Amino acid sequence: MKDILYKEGWLNIKTDPAIDFVKEIKYLKEKKNVVLLAHYYQTNDIQDVADYIGDSLGLAQEAKKTKADIILFAGVHFMAETAKILNPGKKVLIPDLNAGCSLADSCPPKEFKAFKEAHKDHIVISYINCTAEIKALSDIICTSSNALAIVESLPKDQKIIFAPDKNLGAYISKKTGREMVLWNGACMVHELFDLEKLLNLKIKHPDAEVIAHPECEAKILDYADFIGSTTALLNYSKKSKNKKFIVVTETGILYQMQKNSPEKTFIPAPPDNSCACNECPYMKRNTLEKIYIALKYEEPEIRMENTLMEKSLQPILRMLELSEKLV
């Protein structure tokens, strides 16, 4: 079926415009024992129908412990891959196979393997935003939530390659004072923020705190009042006594921020383009219609070779084990 019906990464099936997708998705989830995992950067309607919403670490932890027969991952491809690696016996679906990741794409496995071989005495810590092939070449996986703690947990004389995000790596290096060999990769969304526009926004809103994701460039982070993972930004905005925030990350998180703190104001930081907001085009490929189709036909399914899953599993498990110890 997939060879005939896939169109631009999703099943080319016409749906009745009168279908209540939310109602049907809830019905199919219950009927087929499905857990719907969604990243904070998904659209509001997808977040509302999800069983769990989180960042990469939370989603990986949730995928590992789920009792569902089917996992539908409303996120990007590497996230669904991670869920499959952690659950090789389960069916893992993704609404759109072309929901990729610019950061993952910035680290081709062949080139990275050569890079690793040129630094044989280094341990490899890879950000979870990478392909399964890169995970298989890594010693430990990390997320923006635990990267700092994982690096600090290693002996100070341990040489480290940090991949694929150079901005997160540079931030961790600055925080720990440790020199790391950084792969030259980055997220297209987090590199689009414009410093001049951000400073003008700060002048316009002097009472606003700037909260930023560490995937942003150093010149942006230098002006942040708080830096943290997506979940950390959400929690900070909830606990802070401040009433106004300039949010420097993908705009999908603003929905949960506003739901948790309806009395506060959240302003998306401006990118270096003509848009008013900064959205990940890959995250936004997923729609309620595609989720409905994926649940109904149980396609597109994440399929991976057993050898690759086995090799990439160990560094993920090491991350999860370290995360539990470091809490």
Sequence and secondary structure as in RCSB ss.txt:
>XXXX:A:sequence
MKDILYKEGWLNIKTDPAIDFVKEIKYLKEKKNVVLLAHYYQTNDIQDVADYIGDSLGLAQEAKKTKADIILFAG
VHFMAETAKILNPGKKVLIPDLNAGCSLADSCPPKEFKAFKEAHKDHIVISYINCTAEIKALSDIICTSSNALAI
VESLPKDQKIIFAPDKNLGAYISKKTGREMVLWNGACMVHELFDLEKLLNLKIKHPDAEVIAHPECEAKILDYAD
FIGSTTALLNYSKKSKNKKFIVVTETGILYQMQKNSPEKTFIPAPPDNSCACNECPYMKRNTLEKIYIALKYEEP
EIRMENTLMEKSLQPILRMLELSEKLV
>XXXX:A:secstr
 HHHHEETTEE     TT  HHHHHHHHHHHHTEEEEEETTS HHHHHH SEEE HHHHHHHHHH   SEEEEES
 HHHHHHHHHH TTSEEE S TT   HHHHTS HHHHHHHHHTTTT EEEEESSS HHHHHT SEEE TTTHHHH
HHHS TT  EEEESBHHHHHHHHHHHT   EE  B  TTTT B HHHHHHHHHH TT EEEE TTS HHHHTT S
EE  HHHHHHHHHH S SEEEEES TTHHHHHHHH TTSEEEE  BSSS SS   TTGGG  HHHHHHHHHHT S
B    HHHHHHHHHHHHHHHHHHHHH 
